């Protein structure tokens, strides 16, 4: 007799990442010889800068391939603390920094450390797909506060206040945003910080795209806007986007020492240390000049202008101009079908891959990544234009 396996509720109701699922489907189509234009990936399409790669190679040759302290090697924690102190304008000690296996792991640790069953976390929509899932895995409940394109995706303070309850433990910020590319205004950050301090709520500030900002836009961290909120703030960041190190899996979280120590203890019982080789490679990113970063930013800026400008010239589509990150958040409401349907049709009809907005909290948008070659972006625009003309002719 076969006995069925009863899985925990937290995984029975958990959905996989739509971005990773689409990327896998696109790769399968490519392998089958289809002319796929994949504009779904949330990673730079540049190689990791050479000084960083060489640091990783040296770490292997120097036999730095054993366990490290669970919270990260002291040199890397110190380098991150110094970088934060310089850029945030708030003093950080190495003991306030936890090195993690990517920024996603840092966020996971934060929700696990903060949330008891039934606790609530405020998340602004559109949101990165993993925020609600990670809150759910911690036993918490995501309270979604909508933002709109008309308001530049700036959260409304009254809407935040209305969402607060006695169970609210944290507010998640993401600026620049995935998927919209919007940057939060300094005055809005100050207001949210002061509200959190008044209510005794933590702010989790996901700043993974903070160095991918396109002039004249200017990045403003929560603590740059309101330094006094440091005791109520967890800063999440990493090397994946800035240094094109997605596969190296190094992120970090910084904040009040007792909370960081608690997350370090949690990590010691889950993953232990992040990969030793990757930590030494990341140390080079923080301590050596990396001119590739400016070159990548310049290229992304040019791609953004051409691709978003091109989308806005296509009848039936419109696109918010992102101030940062490398995503085009494309409005498809004029096409009369939800994003999941349109994205599936584009994949099937013209082999163009975009991520439907349902996973980000909106069925009216599709997210494209312009972290792709200029040729791919231009070809994607051409295919979309052809598809839209055919739809109009068939109507």
DOZATI-292533 format. One record per residue (C-alpha): residue in one letter; x, y, z; residue number from 1. Coordinates in nm, 2 decimals. Example, Ala and Ser with C-alpha at 12.3 -4.5 7.8 and 13.67 -1.06 7.14 Angstrom:
! residues 2
+-------+--------+--------+--------+------+
| setor |     xx |     yy |     zz | pado |
+-------+--------+--------+--------+------+
|     A |   1.23 |  -0.45 |   0.78 |    1 |
|     S |   1.37 |  -0.11 |   0.71 |    2 |
+-------+--------+--------+--------+------+
This chain:
! residues 395
+-------+--------+--------+--------+------+
| setor |     xx |     yy |     zz | pado |
+-------+--------+--------+--------+------+
|     X |   0.00 |   0.00 |   0.00 |    1 |
|     X |   0.13 |   0.35 |  -0.10 |    2 |
|     X |   0.10 |   0.61 |   0.17 |    3 |
|     X |   0.07 |   0.97 |   0.05 |    4 |
|     X |   0.32 |   1.23 |   0.17 |    5 |
|     X |   0.16 |   1.52 |   0.35 |    6 |
|     X |   0.36 |   1.84 |   0.28 |    7 |
|     X |   0.36 |   2.14 |   0.50 |    8 |
|     X |   0.11 |   2.41 |   0.43 |    9 |
|     X |   0.39 |   2.67 |   0.37 |   10 |
|     X |   0.50 |   2.48 |   0.06 |   11 |
|     X |   0.16 |   2.35 |  -0.06 |   12 |
|     X |   0.05 |   2.70 |  -0.12 |   13 |
|     X |   0.38 |   2.83 |  -0.25 |   14 |
|     X |   0.42 |   2.92 |  -0.62 |   15 |
|     X |   0.75 |   2.91 |  -0.80 |   16 |
|     X |   0.92 |   3.23 |  -0.93 |   17 |
|     X |   0.76 |   3.33 |  -1.26 |   18 |
|     X |   1.08 |   3.49 |  -1.38 |   19 |
|     X |   1.28 |   3.17 |  -1.33 |   20 |
|     X |   1.01 |   2.96 |  -1.49 |   21 |
|     X |   1.00 |   3.18 |  -1.80 |   22 |
|     X |   1.38 |   3.18 |  -1.82 |   23 |
|     X |   1.38 |   2.80 |  -1.81 |   24 |
|     X |   1.11 |   2.79 |  -2.09 |   25 |
|     X |   1.31 |   3.03 |  -2.30 |   26 |
|     X |   1.62 |   2.83 |  -2.27 |   27 |
|     X |   1.43 |   2.51 |  -2.37 |   28 |
|     X |   1.30 |   2.69 |  -2.68 |   29 |
|     X |   1.65 |   2.81 |  -2.77 |   30 |
|     X |   1.78 |   2.46 |  -2.73 |   31 |
|     X |   1.51 |   2.34 |  -2.97 |   32 |
|     X |   1.64 |   2.59 |  -3.23 |   33 |
|     X |   1.37 |   2.86 |  -3.19 |   34 |
|     X |   1.48 |   3.22 |  -3.25 |   35 |
|     X |   1.40 |   3.33 |  -2.90 |   36 |
|     X |   1.45 |   3.69 |  -2.79 |   37 |
|     X |   1.47 |   3.65 |  -2.41 |   38 |
|     X |   1.39 |   3.98 |  -2.23 |   39 |
|     X |   1.30 |   3.82 |  -1.90 |   40 |
|     X |   1.63 |   3.79 |  -1.72 |   41 |
|     X |   1.70 |   3.99 |  -1.41 |   42 |
|     X |   2.07 |   3.99 |  -1.45 |   43 |
|     X |   2.34 |   4.20 |  -1.63 |   44 |
|     X |   2.45 |   4.05 |  -1.96 |   45 |
|     X |   2.81 |   4.15 |  -1.90 |   46 |
|     X |   3.09 |   3.93 |  -1.77 |   47 |
|     X |   3.21 |   3.97 |  -1.42 |   48 |
|     X |   3.49 |   4.23 |  -1.42 |   49 |
|     X |   3.84 |   4.08 |  -1.45 |   50 |
|     X |   3.99 |   4.19 |  -1.11 |   51 |
|     X |   3.70 |   4.02 |  -0.94 |   52 |
|     X |   3.74 |   3.70 |  -1.13 |   53 |
|     X |   4.11 |   3.70 |  -1.06 |   54 |
|     X |   4.05 |   3.74 |  -0.69 |   55 |
|     X |   3.82 |   3.43 |  -0.70 |   56 |
|     X |   4.09 |   3.24 |  -0.89 |   57 |
|     X |   4.36 |   3.34 |  -0.64 |   58 |
|     X |   4.13 |   3.23 |  -0.36 |   59 |
|     X |   4.12 |   2.88 |  -0.51 |   60 |
|     X |   4.50 |   2.87 |  -0.56 |   61 |
|     X |   4.55 |   2.99 |  -0.20 |   62 |
|     X |   4.32 |   2.71 |  -0.08 |   63 |
|     X |   4.06 |   2.94 |   0.06 |   64 |
|     X |   3.81 |   2.67 |   0.00 |   65 |
|     X |   3.71 |   2.57 |   0.35 |   66 |
|     X |   3.44 |   2.69 |   0.59 |   67 |
|     X |   3.44 |   3.05 |   0.69 |   68 |
|     X |   3.26 |   3.21 |   0.99 |   69 |
|     X |   2.89 |   3.17 |   0.92 |   70 |
|     X |   2.84 |   3.55 |   0.90 |   71 |
|     X |   3.11 |   3.60 |   0.65 |   72 |
|     X |   3.49 |   3.66 |   0.65 |   73 |
|     X |   3.59 |   3.95 |   0.87 |   74 |
|     X |   3.76 |   4.13 |   0.59 |   75 |
|     X |   3.45 |   4.14 |   0.38 |   76 |
|     X |   3.22 |   4.24 |   0.66 |   77 |
|     X |   3.47 |   4.53 |   0.74 |   78 |
|     X |   3.48 |   4.64 |   0.38 |   79 |
|     X |   3.10 |   4.64 |   0.35 |   80 |
|     X |   3.07 |   4.83 |   0.68 |   81 |
|     X |   3.32 |   5.09 |   0.55 |   82 |
|     X |   3.13 |   5.12 |   0.21 |   83 |
|     X |   2.80 |   5.17 |   0.40 |   84 |
|     X |   2.95 |   5.43 |   0.63 |   85 |
|     X |   3.09 |   5.62 |   0.33 |   86 |
|     X |   2.78 |   5.61 |   0.11 |   87 |
|     X |   2.50 |   5.61 |   0.37 |   88 |
|     X |   2.65 |   5.88 |   0.60 |   89 |
|     X |   2.57 |   5.65 |   0.90 |   90 |
|     X |   2.84 |   5.47 |   1.09 |   91 |
|     X |   2.84 |   5.09 |   1.06 |   92 |
|     X |   3.06 |   4.84 |   1.24 |   93 |
|     X |   3.15 |   4.50 |   1.09 |   94 |
|     X |   2.94 |   4.33 |   1.36 |   95 |
|     X |   2.64 |   4.50 |   1.21 |   96 |
|     X |   2.69 |   4.33 |   0.87 |   97 |
|     X |   2.58 |   3.98 |   0.78 |   98 |
|     X |   2.72 |   3.83 |   0.45 |   99 |
|     X |   2.46 |   3.61 |   0.28 |  100 |
|     X |   2.42 |   3.38 |  -0.02 |  101 |
|     X |   2.27 |   3.66 |  -0.23 |  102 |
|     X |   2.04 |   3.95 |  -0.14 |  103 |
|     X |   1.74 |   3.71 |  -0.17 |  104 |
|     X |   1.89 |   3.51 |   0.12 |  105 |
|     X |   1.94 |   3.83 |   0.32 |  106 |
|     X |   1.57 |   3.91 |   0.28 |  107 |
|     X |   1.47 |   3.56 |   0.38 |  108 |
|     X |   1.68 |   3.59 |   0.69 |  109 |
|     X |   1.51 |   3.92 |   0.78 |  110 |
|     X |   1.16 |   3.79 |   0.75 |  111 |
|     X |   1.24 |   3.48 |   0.95 |  112 |
|     X |   1.40 |   3.68 |   1.22 |  113 |
|     X |   1.12 |   3.94 |   1.24 |  114 |
|     X |   0.79 |   3.76 |   1.19 |  115 |
|     X |   0.59 |   3.54 |   1.42 |  116 |
|     X |   0.29 |   3.36 |   1.28 |  117 |
|     X |   0.02 |   3.62 |   1.20 |  118 |
|     X |   0.26 |   3.92 |   1.19 |  119 |
|     X |   0.22 |   4.15 |   0.90 |  120 |
|     X |   0.46 |   4.31 |   0.65 |  121 |
|     X |   0.36 |   4.61 |   0.43 |  122 |
|     X |   0.47 |   4.56 |   0.07 |  123 |
|     X |   0.42 |   4.82 |  -0.21 |  124 |
|     X |   0.27 |   4.69 |  -0.54 |  125 |
|     X |   0.41 |   4.64 |  -0.80 |  126 |
|     X |   0.66 |   4.44 |  -0.59 |  127 |
|     X |   0.94 |   4.20 |  -0.65 |  128 |
|     X |   0.78 |   3.85 |  -0.68 |  129 |
|     X |   0.96 |   3.70 |  -0.38 |  130 |
|     X |   0.86 |   3.95 |  -0.11 |  131 |
|     X |   0.51 |   3.81 |  -0.04 |  132 |
|     X |   0.63 |   3.45 |  -0.07 |  133 |
|     X |   0.91 |   3.50 |   0.18 |  134 |
|     X |   0.67 |   3.67 |   0.43 |  135 |
|     X |   0.44 |   3.37 |   0.39 |  136 |
|     X |   0.73 |   3.13 |   0.45 |  137 |
|     X |   0.80 |   3.31 |   0.78 |  138 |
|     X |   0.44 |   3.26 |   0.89 |  139 |
|     X |   0.35 |   3.62 |   0.83 |  140 |
|     X |   0.10 |   3.80 |   0.61 |  141 |
|     X |   0.18 |   4.04 |   0.33 |  142 |
|     X |  -0.03 |   4.36 |   0.34 |  143 |
|     X |  -0.02 |   4.50 |  -0.01 |  144 |
|     X |  -0.04 |   4.88 |  -0.06 |  145 |
|     X |  -0.09 |   4.97 |  -0.42 |  146 |
|     X |   0.10 |   5.25 |  -0.60 |  147 |
|     X |   0.02 |   5.39 |  -0.94 |  148 |
|     X |   0.20 |   5.49 |  -1.26 |  149 |
|     X |   0.02 |   5.82 |  -1.25 |  150 |
|     X |   0.19 |   5.90 |  -0.92 |  151 |
|     X |   0.53 |   5.77 |  -1.03 |  152 |
|     X |   0.49 |   5.46 |  -0.81 |  153 |
|     X |   0.53 |   5.67 |  -0.50 |  154 |
|     X |   0.35 |   5.52 |  -0.20 |  155 |
|     X |   0.08 |   5.72 |  -0.04 |  156 |
|     X |   0.14 |   5.79 |   0.33 |  157 |
|     X |  -0.23 |   5.78 |   0.41 |  158 |
|     X |  -0.26 |   5.44 |   0.24 |  159 |
|     X |   0.03 |   5.31 |   0.45 |  160 |
|     X |  -0.12 |   5.44 |   0.77 |  161 |
|     X |  -0.45 |   5.27 |   0.68 |  162 |
|     X |  -0.27 |   4.94 |   0.63 |  163 |
|     X |  -0.10 |   4.95 |   0.97 |  164 |
|     X |  -0.23 |   4.72 |   1.24 |  165 |
|     X |  -0.10 |   4.61 |   1.58 |  166 |
|     X |   0.06 |   4.31 |   1.40 |  167 |
|     X |   0.27 |   4.52 |   1.16 |  168 |
|     X |   0.63 |   4.43 |   1.20 |  169 |
|     X |   0.80 |   4.58 |   0.89 |  170 |
|     X |   0.77 |   4.79 |   0.58 |  171 |
|     X |   0.96 |   4.68 |   0.27 |  172 |
|     X |   1.11 |   4.95 |   0.04 |  173 |
|     X |   1.27 |   4.88 |  -0.30 |  174 |
|     X |   1.43 |   5.18 |  -0.46 |  175 |
|     X |   1.52 |   5.16 |  -0.75 |  176 |
|     X |   1.23 |   4.92 |  -0.79 |  177 |
|     X |   1.20 |   4.59 |  -0.95 |  178 |
|     X |   0.98 |   4.58 |  -1.17 |  179 |
|     X |   0.91 |   4.95 |  -1.23 |  180 |
|     X |   1.26 |   5.11 |  -1.21 |  181 |
|     X |   1.10 |   5.39 |  -1.00 |  182 |
|     X |   1.31 |   5.58 |  -0.74 |  183 |
|     X |   1.15 |   5.68 |  -0.42 |  184 |
|     X |   1.15 |   6.06 |  -0.35 |  185 |
|     X |   1.35 |   6.19 |  -0.05 |  186 |
|     X |   1.05 |   6.35 |   0.11 |  187 |
|     X |   0.85 |   6.02 |   0.08 |  188 |
|     X |   1.14 |   5.83 |   0.24 |  189 |
|     X |   1.16 |   6.07 |   0.52 |  190 |
|     X |   0.78 |   6.04 |   0.59 |  191 |
|     X |   0.79 |   5.66 |   0.59 |  192 |
|     X |   1.10 |   5.65 |   0.81 |  193 |
|     X |   0.94 |   5.88 |   1.07 |  194 |
|     X |   0.62 |   5.68 |   1.06 |  195 |
|     X |   0.81 |   5.36 |   1.12 |  196 |
|     X |   1.00 |   5.52 |   1.41 |  197 |
|     X |   0.68 |   5.65 |   1.57 |  198 |
|     X |   0.52 |   5.30 |   1.55 |  199 |
|     X |   0.82 |   5.09 |   1.64 |  200 |
|     X |   0.83 |   4.92 |   1.30 |  201 |
|     X |   1.13 |   4.80 |   1.11 |  202 |
|     X |   1.20 |   4.91 |   0.76 |  203 |
|     X |   1.37 |   4.66 |   0.52 |  204 |
|     X |   1.53 |   4.87 |   0.25 |  205 |
|     X |   1.62 |   4.66 |  -0.05 |  206 |
|     X |   1.88 |   4.87 |  -0.24 |  207 |
|     X |   2.02 |   4.60 |  -0.47 |  208 |
|     X |   1.99 |   4.84 |  -0.77 |  209 |
|     X |   2.12 |   5.15 |  -0.60 |  210 |
|     X |   2.42 |   5.20 |  -0.83 |  211 |
|     X |   2.21 |   5.15 |  -1.15 |  212 |
|     X |   2.06 |   5.50 |  -1.17 |  213 |
|     X |   2.04 |   5.71 |  -1.48 |  214 |
|     X |   2.10 |   6.08 |  -1.48 |  215 |
|     X |   1.94 |   6.32 |  -1.42 |  216 |
|     X |   1.77 |   6.08 |  -1.17 |  217 |
|     X |   1.96 |   6.05 |  -0.83 |  218 |
|     X |   1.95 |   5.76 |  -0.59 |  219 |
|     X |   1.85 |   5.84 |  -0.24 |  220 |
|     X |   1.88 |   5.58 |   0.03 |  221 |
|     X |   1.64 |   5.57 |   0.32 |  222 |
|     X |   1.92 |   5.66 |   0.56 |  223 |
|     X |   2.05 |   5.94 |   0.34 |  224 |
|     X |   1.70 |   6.09 |   0.37 |  225 |
|     X |   1.66 |   6.02 |   0.74 |  226 |
|     X |   1.98 |   5.91 |   0.92 |  227 |
|     X |   1.80 |   5.89 |   1.26 |  228 |
|     X |   1.61 |   5.59 |   1.13 |  229 |
|     X |   1.92 |   5.36 |   1.14 |  230 |
|     X |   1.80 |   5.18 |   1.46 |  231 |
|     X |   1.48 |   5.09 |   1.27 |  232 |
|     X |   1.64 |   5.00 |   0.93 |  233 |
|     X |   1.78 |   4.69 |   0.77 |  234 |
|     X |   1.97 |   4.76 |   0.45 |  235 |
|     X |   1.98 |   4.48 |   0.20 |  236 |
|     X |   2.22 |   4.48 |  -0.09 |  237 |
|     X |   2.48 |   4.27 |  -0.27 |  238 |
|     X |   2.72 |   4.24 |  -0.56 |  239 |
|     X |   2.50 |   4.07 |  -0.82 |  240 |
|     X |   2.37 |   4.36 |  -1.02 |  241 |
|     X |   2.64 |   4.63 |  -0.98 |  242 |
|     X |   2.93 |   4.40 |  -1.05 |  243 |
|     X |   2.75 |   4.14 |  -1.28 |  244 |
|     X |   2.81 |   3.87 |  -1.02 |  245 |
|     X |   2.47 |   3.70 |  -1.01 |  246 |
|     X |   2.61 |   3.34 |  -1.00 |  247 |
|     X |   2.86 |   3.42 |  -0.73 |  248 |
|     X |   2.57 |   3.45 |  -0.48 |  249 |
|     X |   2.70 |   3.72 |  -0.24 |  250 |
|     X |   2.46 |   3.96 |  -0.07 |  251 |
|     X |   2.45 |   4.13 |   0.27 |  252 |
|     X |   2.22 |   4.28 |   0.53 |  253 |
|     X |   2.32 |   4.55 |   0.77 |  254 |
|     X |   2.13 |   4.70 |   1.07 |  255 |
|     X |   2.10 |   4.70 |   1.45 |  256 |
|     X |   2.36 |   4.46 |   1.60 |  257 |
|     X |   2.12 |   4.24 |   1.80 |  258 |
|     X |   1.90 |   4.17 |   1.50 |  259 |
|     X |   2.20 |   4.11 |   1.27 |  260 |
|     X |   2.34 |   3.87 |   1.53 |  261 |
|     X |   2.01 |   3.68 |   1.55 |  262 |
|     X |   2.01 |   3.65 |   1.17 |  263 |
|     X |   2.37 |   3.52 |   1.19 |  264 |
|     X |   2.26 |   3.25 |   1.43 |  265 |
|     X |   1.97 |   3.16 |   1.20 |  266 |
|     X |   2.21 |   3.14 |   0.91 |  267 |
|     X |   2.45 |   2.92 |   1.10 |  268 |
|     X |   2.18 |   2.66 |   1.13 |  269 |
|     X |   2.06 |   2.68 |   0.77 |  270 |
|     X |   2.32 |   2.75 |   0.50 |  271 |
|     X |   2.63 |   2.82 |   0.72 |  272 |
|     X |   2.87 |   3.05 |   0.54 |  273 |
|     X |   2.83 |   3.19 |   0.19 |  274 |
|     X |   3.08 |   3.03 |  -0.06 |  275 |
|     X |   3.43 |   3.11 |   0.06 |  276 |
|     X |   3.57 |   3.17 |  -0.30 |  277 |
|     X |   3.28 |   3.41 |  -0.38 |  278 |
|     X |   3.35 |   3.61 |  -0.06 |  279 |
|     X |   3.71 |   3.68 |  -0.16 |  280 |
|     X |   3.59 |   3.78 |  -0.51 |  281 |
|     X |   3.34 |   4.01 |  -0.35 |  282 |
|     X |   3.61 |   4.16 |  -0.13 |  283 |
|     X |   3.79 |   4.27 |  -0.45 |  284 |
|     X |   3.47 |   4.44 |  -0.57 |  285 |
|     X |   3.47 |   4.65 |  -0.25 |  286 |
|     X |   3.84 |   4.72 |  -0.22 |  287 |
|     X |   3.96 |   4.76 |  -0.58 |  288 |
|     X |   3.88 |   5.01 |  -0.86 |  289 |
|     X |   3.63 |   4.85 |  -1.10 |  290 |
|     X |   3.60 |   5.08 |  -1.40 |  291 |
|     X |   3.36 |   4.82 |  -1.57 |  292 |
|     X |   3.08 |   4.95 |  -1.34 |  293 |
|     X |   3.07 |   5.29 |  -1.51 |  294 |
|     X |   3.09 |   5.13 |  -1.85 |  295 |
|     X |   2.80 |   4.90 |  -1.78 |  296 |
|     X |   2.59 |   5.19 |  -1.64 |  297 |
|     X |   2.65 |   5.39 |  -1.96 |  298 |
|     X |   2.55 |   5.10 |  -2.18 |  299 |
|     X |   2.23 |   5.03 |  -1.98 |  300 |
|     X |   2.14 |   5.40 |  -2.00 |  301 |
|     X |   2.16 |   5.40 |  -2.38 |  302 |
|     X |   1.97 |   5.08 |  -2.40 |  303 |
|     X |   1.70 |   5.22 |  -2.17 |  304 |
|     X |   1.65 |   5.52 |  -2.38 |  305 |
|     X |   1.63 |   5.33 |  -2.71 |  306 |
|     X |   1.41 |   5.04 |  -2.58 |  307 |
|     X |   1.17 |   5.23 |  -2.36 |  308 |
|     X |   1.14 |   5.50 |  -2.63 |  309 |
|     X |   1.07 |   5.23 |  -2.89 |  310 |
|     X |   0.80 |   5.07 |  -2.68 |  311 |
|     X |   0.63 |   5.41 |  -2.64 |  312 |
|     X |   0.61 |   5.44 |  -3.02 |  313 |
|     X |   0.42 |   5.11 |  -3.06 |  314 |
|     X |   0.04 |   5.15 |  -3.08 |  315 |
|     X |  -0.13 |   4.97 |  -2.79 |  316 |
|     X |   0.17 |   4.98 |  -2.56 |  317 |
|     X |   0.30 |   5.24 |  -2.32 |  318 |
|     X |   0.60 |   5.23 |  -2.08 |  319 |
|     X |   0.70 |   5.41 |  -1.77 |  320 |
|     X |   1.05 |   5.57 |  -1.80 |  321 |
|     X |   1.26 |   5.40 |  -1.53 |  322 |
|     X |   1.50 |   5.61 |  -1.33 |  323 |
|     X |   1.70 |   5.30 |  -1.23 |  324 |
|     X |   1.75 |   4.92 |  -1.25 |  325 |
|     X |   1.72 |   4.76 |  -1.60 |  326 |
|     X |   1.35 |   4.69 |  -1.64 |  327 |
|     X |   1.08 |   4.83 |  -1.87 |  328 |
|     X |   0.74 |   4.81 |  -1.70 |  329 |
|     X |   0.52 |   4.80 |  -2.01 |  330 |
|     X |   0.14 |   4.88 |  -1.99 |  331 |
|     X |  -0.06 |   4.64 |  -2.20 |  332 |
|     X |  -0.42 |   4.74 |  -2.09 |  333 |
|     X |  -0.51 |   4.86 |  -2.44 |  334 |
|     X |  -0.46 |   4.51 |  -2.57 |  335 |
|     X |  -0.77 |   4.39 |  -2.38 |  336 |
|     X |  -0.63 |   4.08 |  -2.22 |  337 |
|     X |  -0.44 |   4.01 |  -1.90 |  338 |
|     X |  -0.06 |   4.01 |  -1.90 |  339 |
|     X |  -0.03 |   3.63 |  -1.86 |  340 |
|     X |  -0.23 |   3.58 |  -2.18 |  341 |
|     X |  -0.04 |   3.84 |  -2.38 |  342 |
|     X |   0.30 |   3.72 |  -2.26 |  343 |
|     X |   0.20 |   3.36 |  -2.36 |  344 |
|     X |   0.09 |   3.48 |  -2.70 |  345 |
|     X |   0.41 |   3.67 |  -2.76 |  346 |
|     X |   0.62 |   3.37 |  -2.66 |  347 |
|     X |   0.42 |   3.14 |  -2.89 |  348 |
|     X |   0.37 |   3.38 |  -3.18 |  349 |
|     X |   0.70 |   3.57 |  -3.21 |  350 |
|     X |   0.93 |   3.41 |  -2.95 |  351 |
|     X |   0.97 |   3.72 |  -2.74 |  352 |
|     X |   0.99 |   3.66 |  -2.37 |  353 |
|     X |   0.86 |   3.91 |  -2.12 |  354 |
|     X |   0.74 |   3.84 |  -1.76 |  355 |
|     X |   0.37 |   3.88 |  -1.70 |  356 |
|     X |   0.29 |   4.13 |  -1.43 |  357 |
|     X |   0.06 |   3.90 |  -1.23 |  358 |
|     X |   0.36 |   3.78 |  -1.03 |  359 |
|     X |   0.45 |   4.14 |  -0.95 |  360 |
|     X |   0.09 |   4.23 |  -0.84 |  361 |
|     X |  -0.05 |   4.37 |  -1.16 |  362 |
|     X |  -0.22 |   4.19 |  -1.46 |  363 |
|     X |  -0.20 |   4.51 |  -1.67 |  364 |
|     X |   0.18 |   4.51 |  -1.72 |  365 |
|     X |   0.46 |   4.30 |  -1.86 |  366 |
|     X |   0.81 |   4.34 |  -1.75 |  367 |
|     X |   1.09 |   4.34 |  -2.00 |  368 |
|     X |   1.46 |   4.35 |  -1.91 |  369 |
|     X |   1.69 |   4.57 |  -2.12 |  370 |
|     X |   1.99 |   4.38 |  -1.98 |  371 |
|     X |   2.02 |   4.22 |  -2.32 |  372 |
|     X |   2.22 |   4.30 |  -2.64 |  373 |
|     X |   2.12 |   4.60 |  -2.84 |  374 |
|     X |   2.05 |   4.36 |  -3.13 |  375 |
|     X |   1.81 |   4.16 |  -2.92 |  376 |
|     X |   1.63 |   4.47 |  -2.80 |  377 |
|     X |   1.59 |   4.61 |  -3.15 |  378 |
|     X |   1.47 |   4.27 |  -3.28 |  379 |
|     X |   1.23 |   4.24 |  -3.00 |  380 |
|     X |   1.08 |   4.58 |  -3.08 |  381 |
|     X |   1.05 |   4.49 |  -3.45 |  382 |
|     X |   0.87 |   4.16 |  -3.37 |  383 |
|     X |   0.63 |   4.34 |  -3.13 |  384 |
|     X |   0.56 |   4.60 |  -3.39 |  385 |
|     X |   0.48 |   4.33 |  -3.65 |  386 |
|     X |   0.26 |   4.14 |  -3.41 |  387 |
|     X |   0.06 |   4.45 |  -3.31 |  388 |
|     X |   0.01 |   4.54 |  -3.68 |  389 |
|     X |  -0.12 |   4.19 |  -3.75 |  390 |
|     X |  -0.36 |   4.21 |  -3.45 |  391 |
|     X |  -0.49 |   4.54 |  -3.58 |  392 |
|     X |  -0.54 |   4.40 |  -3.93 |  393 |
|     X |  -0.73 |   4.10 |  -3.80 |  394 |
|     X |  -0.96 |   4.30 |  -3.57 |  395 |
+-------+--------+--------+--------+------+
